[in-house]
Amino acid sequence: MNIADIATTEFIEVDVGTRMGKVRSMFENGNPKGIIVTDDGEYEGVISEREILQSHVEDDAKVAALTKPSRSTPSPKVDRQEDVRETARVLVESNAKVAPVFENGDLWGVITDDAILEAVLENLDTLTVEDIYTADPVTLTEDDGVGKAINHLREHGISRLPIMNENGYLSGVVTTHDIADFVIRENHTTTTGDRVGDTQRLLDVPVYDIMTSPVETTTLDATAKDAVETMLENDFAGLMVTPADDDRVVTGVITKTDVLRALTFTEEEHMDVQITNISMLDTITRESIVQSIEDVADKYADMQVMHAHVRFHEHNEKLRGTPLVQCQIRLRTNKDQVAGTGEGYGAENSFRVALDKLERNVLELKGVTSDEEYRGQLLRKLNQI
């Protein structure tokens, strides 16, 4: 299936000279998946609500401040005849909900995550939530401030946070949209006072005041089709995963991105590897990342890797012009999920550190054995013996 029939020519377009304040208002009033940015009619990039939230650009600044190559690279272009699987990969790797669609080199329209999910909905009943959800979610308490929520969303590259009450039970959820809506609304109503002080007061507001409650949940044995139908019907980007007998306990999160990622799974010789923020690759290539992960997986006799997800996140700190980067690697295997996280200056250094930690965590995975010679080399490398 290609996207020719599910892409749309209806989209919001702004010029690079548009004020950021106006763009923020567009997200508040219309809740678009993303906004196409053009320069004198030529495509420049896509702005998402998450980018708006995570940026420190003032309302009077121009949209160009978020589309310069130094800040982000333009969203990858999708051909109108591209297949659904490749388009899903593009959305996942560009960390976007919408991508521009081109026909004969000209901007034709956009493709959204919802359009893809609606098109493949009937095929999702073969997958369960357990097959594709993310376990051990990052959580906050009701008394934590909005500032802490923003930091967690940025640091972990996620779009939602389960909120726990004083008894440790699920009481709500805060999303990037909730925070963006709150900040925009408060900025509109604040007309006096010190701006720095006003901003600090916004960050100190407890997440209890802006969270969504009650929370829509699903269970591990539910089908991906059922989960996606619930998300589409309620215009949610994700659901909390709870035990069937107690919807107060959070065991994980399933999002539309998780489902899109599953659409890219293949049965080909090479495992499926997804890279988020792929534009940050510097001295390392996508091919070498895939090969490195395959090399690790091949050394274990009892573990089959079904999918790998690599995520890069850039910090503000730099060393001689090279940014400090965090890399997270997560493998979905026939045994369980296993992950490794590392930091270093530049994408390659951070990936190598994360890969080393991943190898150590794989060795600790119950029921997984490796070649004994390699095991010894690895343990010595990790200073464990």
C-alpha beads as a LAMMPS data file, in Angstrom:
LAMMPS data file: protein, C-alpha beads

385 atoms
384 bonds

1 atom types
1 bond types

-500.0 500.0 xlo xhi
-500.0 500.0 ylo yhi
-500.0 500.0 zlo zhi

Masses

1 110.0

Atoms # bond

1 1 1 0.000 0.000 0.000
2 1 1 1.304 3.467 -0.875
3 1 1 0.182 6.796 0.527
4 1 1 -1.275 8.276 -2.674
5 1 1 -4.842 7.813 -1.432
6 1 1 -4.358 8.714 2.236
7 1 1 -2.176 11.829 1.968
8 1 1 -4.069 15.123 1.946
9 1 1 -3.669 18.502 0.316
10 1 1 -5.220 20.185 3.369
11 1 1 -2.547 21.592 5.648
12 1 1 -1.555 24.743 7.502
13 1 1 1.279 26.711 5.927
14 1 1 3.187 29.681 7.326
15 1 1 6.053 31.770 5.973
16 1 1 9.443 31.870 7.699
17 1 1 8.734 35.506 8.559
18 1 1 5.638 34.686 10.654
19 1 1 5.798 35.635 14.366
20 1 1 6.198 32.719 16.776
21 1 1 3.371 34.114 18.894
22 1 1 0.976 33.606 15.985
23 1 1 2.217 30.049 15.442
24 1 1 1.743 29.215 19.114
25 1 1 -1.818 30.471 18.855
26 1 1 -2.415 28.186 15.872
27 1 1 -1.569 25.153 18.006
28 1 1 -3.863 26.386 20.738
29 1 1 -6.819 27.109 18.464
30 1 1 -6.576 24.398 15.836
31 1 1 -4.500 21.610 17.450
32 1 1 -2.749 20.768 14.142
33 1 1 -0.362 17.822 13.874
34 1 1 2.267 20.151 12.505
35 1 1 2.688 23.271 10.445
36 1 1 4.473 23.403 7.082
37 1 1 6.991 26.263 6.879
38 1 1 7.787 27.822 3.507
39 1 1 10.062 30.599 2.280
40 1 1 8.500 32.463 -0.628
41 1 1 6.540 29.320 -1.439
42 1 1 9.511 26.926 -1.183
43 1 1 9.394 24.203 1.481
44 1 1 11.631 24.845 4.496
45 1 1 10.493 22.398 7.160
46 1 1 7.821 21.326 9.630
47 1 1 7.183 22.753 13.086
48 1 1 5.613 20.472 15.677
49 1 1 3.967 21.364 18.956
50 1 1 6.816 19.646 20.807
51 1 1 9.375 21.889 19.113
52 1 1 7.347 24.928 20.129
53 1 1 7.237 23.716 23.722
54 1 1 10.931 22.876 23.908
55 1 1 12.146 26.081 22.289
56 1 1 13.038 29.261 24.153
57 1 1 12.193 31.490 21.181
58 1 1 10.263 34.620 22.112
59 1 1 6.813 35.370 20.669
60 1 1 8.188 38.290 18.647
61 1 1 10.822 36.109 16.955
62 1 1 10.259 34.757 13.451
63 1 1 9.496 31.159 12.546
64 1 1 12.873 31.068 10.770
65 1 1 14.494 30.799 14.223
66 1 1 13.217 27.220 14.463
67 1 1 13.899 26.163 10.890
68 1 1 17.532 27.223 10.534
69 1 1 19.860 24.252 9.856
70 1 1 21.719 25.032 13.077
71 1 1 18.537 24.373 15.068
72 1 1 17.012 21.516 13.119
73 1 1 17.111 19.965 9.701
74 1 1 14.056 20.091 7.432
75 1 1 11.616 17.236 7.822
76 1 1 12.403 14.459 5.311
77 1 1 10.451 14.621 2.090
78 1 1 8.005 11.828 1.274
79 1 1 7.038 10.993 -2.295
80 1 1 3.322 10.659 -2.939
81 1 1 3.849 7.119 -4.252
82 1 1 5.918 6.009 -1.218
83 1 1 4.724 2.900 0.634
84 1 1 3.191 3.022 4.107
85 1 1 6.039 1.163 5.813
86 1 1 8.712 3.587 4.611
87 1 1 6.520 6.577 5.402
88 1 1 5.991 5.276 8.944
89 1 1 9.777 4.990 9.295
90 1 1 10.186 8.596 8.135
91 1 1 7.705 9.849 10.738
92 1 1 9.310 7.845 13.540
93 1 1 12.888 8.804 12.712
94 1 1 12.051 12.485 12.272
95 1 1 10.082 12.431 15.536
96 1 1 7.114 13.954 13.715
97 1 1 3.361 13.469 13.437
98 1 1 3.206 14.986 9.961
99 1 1 5.530 14.949 6.961
100 1 1 5.392 16.889 3.674
101 1 1 4.404 14.938 0.581
102 1 1 5.936 15.800 -2.780
103 1 1 4.840 14.977 -6.300
104 1 1 7.266 15.520 -9.176
105 1 1 9.443 17.612 -6.894
106 1 1 6.659 19.988 -5.826
107 1 1 5.026 20.229 -2.401
108 1 1 1.688 18.465 -2.869
109 1 1 0.330 17.949 0.652
110 1 1 1.015 16.180 3.938
111 1 1 0.720 12.726 5.459
112 1 1 -0.181 12.334 9.132
113 1 1 0.285 9.541 11.629
114 1 1 -3.498 9.275 12.039
115 1 1 -4.011 8.787 8.304
116 1 1 -1.550 5.887 8.278
117 1 1 -3.042 4.267 11.386
118 1 1 -6.584 4.532 10.021
119 1 1 -5.455 2.937 6.747
120 1 1 -3.886 -0.105 8.441
121 1 1 -6.317 -0.394 11.353
122 1 1 -7.825 -3.721 10.269
123 1 1 -4.358 -5.300 10.155
124 1 1 -3.516 -4.357 13.747
125 1 1 -5.617 -7.078 15.372
126 1 1 -2.688 -9.508 14.995
127 1 1 -0.609 -7.448 17.451
128 1 1 -1.211 -7.015 21.167
129 1 1 -0.339 -4.028 23.326
130 1 1 2.287 -6.200 25.022
131 1 1 4.044 -6.651 21.671
132 1 1 4.751 -2.956 21.187
133 1 1 4.255 -0.950 24.396
134 1 1 7.020 0.781 26.372
135 1 1 7.491 -0.550 29.888
136 1 1 8.610 1.304 33.040
137 1 1 7.375 4.800 32.154
138 1 1 8.753 7.983 33.681
139 1 1 6.256 9.339 36.233
140 1 1 5.628 12.447 38.335
141 1 1 3.622 13.143 41.475
142 1 1 0.696 15.538 41.689
143 1 1 2.792 18.112 43.582
144 1 1 5.635 18.240 41.036
145 1 1 5.838 21.502 39.094
146 1 1 5.243 22.177 35.417
147 1 1 8.947 23.005 35.084
148 1 1 9.899 19.499 36.209
149 1 1 7.420 18.023 33.749
150 1 1 8.962 20.028 30.892
151 1 1 12.454 18.853 31.882
152 1 1 11.340 15.203 31.953
153 1 1 9.643 15.478 28.570
154 1 1 12.773 17.028 27.065
155 1 1 15.270 14.704 28.741
156 1 1 13.494 11.476 27.838
157 1 1 12.105 12.547 24.460
158 1 1 8.568 11.550 25.408
159 1 1 5.178 13.185 24.962
160 1 1 3.288 12.182 28.116
161 1 1 3.853 11.595 31.823
162 1 1 1.653 9.500 34.147
163 1 1 0.860 11.429 37.339
164 1 1 0.724 9.501 40.629
165 1 1 -1.153 10.485 43.781
166 1 1 0.167 10.320 47.343
167 1 1 -0.670 6.601 47.475
168 1 1 1.345 5.848 44.351
169 1 1 -1.702 5.249 42.180
170 1 1 -2.409 6.695 38.732
171 1 1 -4.467 9.868 39.020
172 1 1 -3.828 11.712 35.764
173 1 1 -1.593 12.302 32.760
174 1 1 0.224 15.389 31.486
175 1 1 1.150 15.708 27.806
176 1 1 3.146 18.178 25.759
177 1 1 -0.163 19.514 24.470
178 1 1 -1.437 20.118 28.018
179 1 1 1.680 22.117 28.861
180 1 1 1.709 24.065 25.593
181 1 1 -1.965 24.932 26.041
182 1 1 -1.354 26.045 29.651
183 1 1 1.695 28.169 28.836
184 1 1 0.022 29.849 25.855
185 1 1 -3.138 30.539 27.856
186 1 1 -1.245 31.993 30.819
187 1 1 0.997 34.127 28.605
188 1 1 -2.096 35.618 26.987
189 1 1 -3.640 36.550 30.337
190 1 1 -0.434 37.916 31.890
191 1 1 -0.111 41.594 31.054
192 1 1 1.831 43.022 34.015
193 1 1 4.715 42.087 36.234
194 1 1 8.258 40.971 35.725
195 1 1 8.514 38.504 32.815
196 1 1 11.162 36.347 34.528
197 1 1 9.040 36.211 37.657
198 1 1 5.929 35.347 35.650
199 1 1 7.767 32.520 33.904
200 1 1 9.031 31.123 37.196
201 1 1 5.526 31.151 38.638
202 1 1 4.286 29.203 35.622
203 1 1 7.003 26.580 36.101
204 1 1 6.140 26.186 39.786
205 1 1 2.450 25.442 39.150
206 1 1 1.774 21.813 40.240
207 1 1 1.006 19.407 37.420
208 1 1 -2.179 18.480 39.296
209 1 1 -3.636 21.775 38.068
210 1 1 -3.161 20.965 34.370
211 1 1 -3.273 17.159 34.169
212 1 1 -6.016 15.229 32.393
213 1 1 -8.116 13.048 34.670
214 1 1 -9.527 10.410 34.652
215 1 1 -7.032 8.563 32.465
216 1 1 -7.857 6.370 29.479
217 1 1 -6.124 3.010 29.936
218 1 1 -5.596 -0.283 28.146
219 1 1 -4.186 -3.690 29.080
220 1 1 -1.339 -5.873 27.841
221 1 1 -3.660 -8.438 26.242
222 1 1 -5.686 -5.847 24.300
223 1 1 -5.090 -5.753 20.558
224 1 1 -3.180 -2.896 18.978
225 1 1 -6.317 -2.308 16.891
226 1 1 -8.427 -1.730 20.000
227 1 1 -5.804 0.614 21.469
228 1 1 -5.510 2.655 18.262
229 1 1 -9.296 2.881 17.895
230 1 1 -9.494 4.310 21.415
231 1 1 -6.742 6.830 20.632
232 1 1 -8.355 7.926 17.377
233 1 1 -11.852 8.210 18.854
234 1 1 -10.659 10.350 21.765
235 1 1 -7.923 12.244 19.890
236 1 1 -5.281 10.845 22.257
237 1 1 -1.692 10.249 21.168
238 1 1 -1.198 7.531 23.782
239 1 1 -2.730 5.373 26.513
240 1 1 -1.539 4.199 29.914
241 1 1 -1.074 0.432 30.207
242 1 1 -2.380 -1.119 33.438
243 1 1 -3.151 -4.623 34.782
244 1 1 -6.569 -5.904 33.788
245 1 1 -7.661 -6.088 37.426
246 1 1 -6.322 -2.710 38.620
247 1 1 -6.316 0.415 36.461
248 1 1 -4.595 2.398 39.238
249 1 1 -1.207 0.751 38.631
250 1 1 0.865 1.889 35.652
251 1 1 2.999 -0.762 33.934
252 1 1 3.716 1.082 30.710
253 1 1 2.609 3.417 27.940
254 1 1 1.539 2.765 24.360
255 1 1 1.566 5.613 21.844
256 1 1 0.777 6.085 18.193
257 1 1 4.533 6.249 17.605
258 1 1 4.914 2.772 19.138
259 1 1 2.356 1.463 16.637
260 1 1 4.021 3.249 13.713
261 1 1 7.322 1.741 14.779
262 1 1 5.729 -1.716 14.732
263 1 1 4.604 -1.121 11.141
264 1 1 8.256 -0.904 10.132
265 1 1 9.113 -4.330 11.588
266 1 1 10.302 -6.669 8.858
267 1 1 11.104 -10.347 8.445
268 1 1 14.123 -9.583 6.317
269 1 1 17.675 -10.761 7.011
270 1 1 18.600 -7.556 8.809
271 1 1 16.765 -6.592 11.980
272 1 1 14.629 -3.489 11.986
273 1 1 16.389 -0.509 13.566
274 1 1 14.723 2.859 14.107
275 1 1 16.734 6.005 14.890
276 1 1 15.071 9.046 16.434
277 1 1 16.730 12.392 15.673
278 1 1 18.772 10.808 12.907
279 1 1 19.830 14.284 11.745
280 1 1 22.213 14.427 14.730
281 1 1 24.520 11.737 13.309
282 1 1 27.990 13.228 12.830
283 1 1 30.958 10.871 12.458
284 1 1 28.770 7.784 12.536
285 1 1 26.370 6.478 9.902
286 1 1 23.029 4.746 10.101
287 1 1 24.592 1.661 8.535
288 1 1 27.323 1.415 11.160
289 1 1 24.774 1.767 13.975
290 1 1 22.694 -1.065 12.523
291 1 1 25.795 -3.240 12.092
292 1 1 26.972 -2.606 15.664
293 1 1 23.622 -3.636 17.113
294 1 1 23.484 -6.713 14.880
295 1 1 26.976 -7.663 16.055
296 1 1 25.834 -7.560 19.663
297 1 1 22.684 -9.565 18.973
298 1 1 24.561 -12.230 16.986
299 1 1 26.762 -13.065 19.986
300 1 1 23.903 -14.367 22.110
301 1 1 22.555 -17.840 21.602
302 1 1 19.153 -17.508 23.256
303 1 1 18.113 -14.011 22.310
304 1 1 16.313 -12.968 19.154
305 1 1 16.101 -9.227 18.591
306 1 1 12.854 -8.280 16.893
307 1 1 13.344 -4.533 16.898
308 1 1 15.872 -1.938 18.001
309 1 1 15.234 1.736 18.746
310 1 1 18.088 4.238 19.027
311 1 1 17.344 7.755 20.243
312 1 1 19.719 10.721 20.333
313 1 1 19.126 13.830 22.445
314 1 1 21.338 16.929 22.373
315 1 1 22.145 18.849 25.573
316 1 1 23.108 22.525 25.684
317 1 1 26.633 21.782 26.943
318 1 1 29.440 21.772 24.357
319 1 1 33.154 20.915 24.248
320 1 1 35.108 22.743 21.553
321 1 1 31.906 23.156 19.585
322 1 1 30.765 19.527 19.891
323 1 1 27.483 19.117 21.817
324 1 1 26.987 16.717 24.708
325 1 1 24.656 14.014 23.402
326 1 1 22.643 11.374 25.194
327 1 1 21.987 8.084 23.383
328 1 1 19.384 5.538 24.394
329 1 1 19.263 2.063 22.820
330 1 1 16.291 -0.216 23.450
331 1 1 15.994 -3.759 22.103
332 1 1 12.722 -5.644 21.927
333 1 1 13.635 -9.326 22.128
334 1 1 11.972 -12.710 22.531
335 1 1 13.098 -12.592 26.180
336 1 1 12.189 -9.072 27.253
337 1 1 13.017 -5.451 26.609
338 1 1 16.608 -4.452 27.346
339 1 1 18.175 -1.005 27.131
340 1 1 21.395 0.948 27.498
341 1 1 21.950 4.688 27.897
342 1 1 25.135 6.718 27.543
343 1 1 26.398 10.261 27.102
344 1 1 29.341 11.668 25.205
345 1 1 30.411 14.601 23.088
346 1 1 28.999 13.872 19.654
347 1 1 26.576 11.188 18.505
348 1 1 29.238 8.537 17.906
349 1 1 30.777 8.781 21.377
350 1 1 27.391 8.668 23.086
351 1 1 26.357 5.662 20.975
352 1 1 29.499 3.710 21.911
353 1 1 28.935 4.328 25.622
354 1 1 25.272 3.318 25.330
355 1 1 26.232 0.192 23.368
356 1 1 28.667 -0.899 26.089
357 1 1 25.967 -0.504 28.733
358 1 1 23.492 -2.357 26.532
359 1 1 25.882 -5.311 26.283
360 1 1 26.248 -5.443 30.058
361 1 1 22.484 -5.325 30.542
362 1 1 21.975 -8.070 27.953
363 1 1 24.317 -10.328 29.938
364 1 1 22.158 -9.769 32.995
365 1 1 18.970 -10.670 31.119
366 1 1 17.632 -13.891 32.567
367 1 1 17.970 -16.902 30.283
368 1 1 20.387 -15.313 27.819
369 1 1 23.767 -16.963 27.231
370 1 1 26.683 -15.848 25.100
371 1 1 29.873 -17.235 23.703
372 1 1 32.089 -17.734 26.777
373 1 1 35.196 -16.244 25.204
374 1 1 33.273 -13.148 24.212
375 1 1 31.666 -13.039 27.654
376 1 1 35.082 -12.913 29.289
377 1 1 36.305 -10.200 26.934
378 1 1 33.204 -8.143 27.592
379 1 1 33.400 -8.485 31.371
380 1 1 37.042 -7.426 31.349
381 1 1 36.142 -4.510 29.103
382 1 1 33.497 -3.431 31.609
383 1 1 35.886 -3.891 34.545
384 1 1 33.607 -6.434 36.136
385 1 1 36.416 -8.978 36.809

Bonds

1 1 1 2
2 1 2 3
3 1 3 4
4 1 4 5
5 1 5 6
6 1 6 7
7 1 7 8
8 1 8 9
9 1 9 10
10 1 10 11
11 1 11 12
12 1 12 13
13 1 13 14
14 1 14 15
15 1 15 16
16 1 16 17
17 1 17 18
18 1 18 19
19 1 19 20
20 1 20 21
21 1 21 22
22 1 22 23
23 1 23 24
24 1 24 25
25 1 25 26
26 1 26 27
27 1 27 28
28 1 28 29
29 1 29 30
30 1 30 31
31 1 31 32
32 1 32 33
33 1 33 34
34 1 34 35
35 1 35 36
36 1 36 37
37 1 37 38
38 1 38 39
39 1 39 40
40 1 40 41
41 1 41 42
42 1 42 43
43 1 43 44
44 1 44 45
45 1 45 46
46 1 46 47
47 1 47 48
48 1 48 49
49 1 49 50
50 1 50 51
51 1 51 52
52 1 52 53
53 1 53 54
54 1 54 55
55 1 55 56
56 1 56 57
57 1 57 58
58 1 58 59
59 1 59 60
60 1 60 61
61 1 61 62
62 1 62 63
63 1 63 64
64 1 64 65
65 1 65 66
66 1 66 67
67 1 67 68
68 1 68 69
69 1 69 70
70 1 70 71
71 1 71 72
72 1 72 73
73 1 73 74
74 1 74 75
75 1 75 76
76 1 76 77
77 1 77 78
78 1 78 79
79 1 79 80
80 1 80 81
81 1 81 82
82 1 82 83
83 1 83 84
84 1 84 85
85 1 85 86
86 1 86 87
87 1 87 88
88 1 88 89
89 1 89 90
90 1 90 91
91 1 91 92
92 1 92 93
93 1 93 94
94 1 94 95
95 1 95 96
96 1 96 97
97 1 97 98
98 1 98 99
99 1 99 100
100 1 100 101
101 1 101 102
102 1 102 103
103 1 103 104
104 1 104 105
105 1 105 106
106 1 106 107
107 1 107 108
108 1 108 109
109 1 109 110
110 1 110 111
111 1 111 112
112 1 112 113
113 1 113 114
114 1 114 115
115 1 115 116
116 1 116 117
117 1 117 118
118 1 118 119
119 1 119 120
120 1 120 121
121 1 121 122
122 1 122 123
123 1 123 124
124 1 124 125
125 1 125 126
126 1 126 127
127 1 127 128
128 1 128 129
129 1 129 130
130 1 130 131
131 1 131 132
132 1 132 133
133 1 133 134
134 1 134 135
135 1 135 136
136 1 136 137
137 1 137 138
138 1 138 139
139 1 139 140
140 1 140 141
141 1 141 142
142 1 142 143
143 1 143 144
144 1 144 145
145 1 145 146
146 1 146 147
147 1 147 148
148 1 148 149
149 1 149 150
150 1 150 151
151 1 151 152
152 1 152 153
153 1 153 154
154 1 154 155
155 1 155 156
156 1 156 157
157 1 157 158
158 1 158 159
159 1 159 160
160 1 160 161
161 1 161 162
162 1 162 163
163 1 163 164
164 1 164 165
165 1 165 166
166 1 166 167
167 1 167 168
168 1 168 169
169 1 169 170
170 1 170 171
171 1 171 172
172 1 172 173
173 1 173 174
174 1 174 175
175 1 175 176
176 1 176 177
177 1 177 178
178 1 178 179
179 1 179 180
180 1 180 181
181 1 181 182
182 1 182 183
183 1 183 184
184 1 184 185
185 1 185 186
186 1 186 187
187 1 187 188
188 1 188 189
189 1 189 190
190 1 190 191
191 1 191 192
192 1 192 193
193 1 193 194
194 1 194 195
195 1 195 196
196 1 196 197
197 1 197 198
198 1 198 199
199 1 199 200
200 1 200 201
201 1 201 202
202 1 202 203
203 1 203 204
204 1 204 205
205 1 205 206
206 1 206 207
207 1 207 208
208 1 208 209
209 1 209 210
210 1 210 211
211 1 211 212
212 1 212 213
213 1 213 214
214 1 214 215
215 1 215 216
216 1 216 217
217 1 217 218
218 1 218 219
219 1 219 220
220 1 220 221
221 1 221 222
222 1 222 223
223 1 223 224
224 1 224 225
225 1 225 226
226 1 226 227
227 1 227 228
228 1 228 229
229 1 229 230
230 1 230 231
231 1 231 232
232 1 232 233
233 1 233 234
234 1 234 235
235 1 235 236
236 1 236 237
237 1 237 238
238 1 238 239
239 1 239 240
240 1 240 241
241 1 241 242
242 1 242 243
243 1 243 244
244 1 244 245
245 1 245 246
246 1 246 247
247 1 247 248
248 1 248 249
249 1 249 250
250 1 250 251
251 1 251 252
252 1 252 253
253 1 253 254
254 1 254 255
255 1 255 256
256 1 256 257
257 1 257 258
258 1 258 259
259 1 259 260
260 1 260 261
261 1 261 262
262 1 262 263
263 1 263 264
264 1 264 265
265 1 265 266
266 1 266 267
267 1 267 268
268 1 268 269
269 1 269 270
270 1 270 271
271 1 271 272
272 1 272 273
273 1 273 274
274 1 274 275
275 1 275 276
276 1 276 277
277 1 277 278
278 1 278 279
279 1 279 280
280 1 280 281
281 1 281 282
282 1 282 283
283 1 283 284
284 1 284 285
285 1 285 286
286 1 286 287
287 1 287 288
288 1 288 289
289 1 289 290
290 1 290 291
291 1 291 292
292 1 292 293
293 1 293 294
294 1 294 295
295 1 295 296
296 1 296 297
297 1 297 298
298 1 298 299
299 1 299 300
300 1 300 301
301 1 301 302
302 1 302 303
303 1 303 304
304 1 304 305
305 1 305 306
306 1 306 307
307 1 307 308
308 1 308 309
309 1 309 310
310 1 310 311
311 1 311 312
312 1 312 313
313 1 313 314
314 1 314 315
315 1 315 316
316 1 316 317
317 1 317 318
318 1 318 319
319 1 319 320
320 1 320 321
321 1 321 322
322 1 322 323
323 1 323 324
324 1 324 325
325 1 325 326
326 1 326 327
327 1 327 328
328 1 328 329
329 1 329 330
330 1 330 331
331 1 331 332
332 1 332 333
333 1 333 334
334 1 334 335
335 1 335 336
336 1 336 337
337 1 337 338
338 1 338 339
339 1 339 340
340 1 340 341
341 1 341 342
342 1 342 343
343 1 343 344
344 1 344 345
345 1 345 346
346 1 346 347
347 1 347 348
348 1 348 349
349 1 349 350
350 1 350 351
351 1 351 352
352 1 352 353
353 1 353 354
354 1 354 355
355 1 355 356
356 1 356 357
357 1 357 358
358 1 358 359
359 1 359 360
360 1 360 361
361 1 361 362
362 1 362 363
363 1 363 364
364 1 364 365
365 1 365 366
366 1 366 367
367 1 367 368
368 1 368 369
369 1 369 370
370 1 370 371
371 1 371 372
372 1 372 373
373 1 373 374
374 1 374 375
375 1 375 376
376 1 376 377
377 1 377 378
378 1 378 379
379 1 379 380
380 1 380 381
381 1 381 382
382 1 382 383
383 1 383 384
384 1 384 385
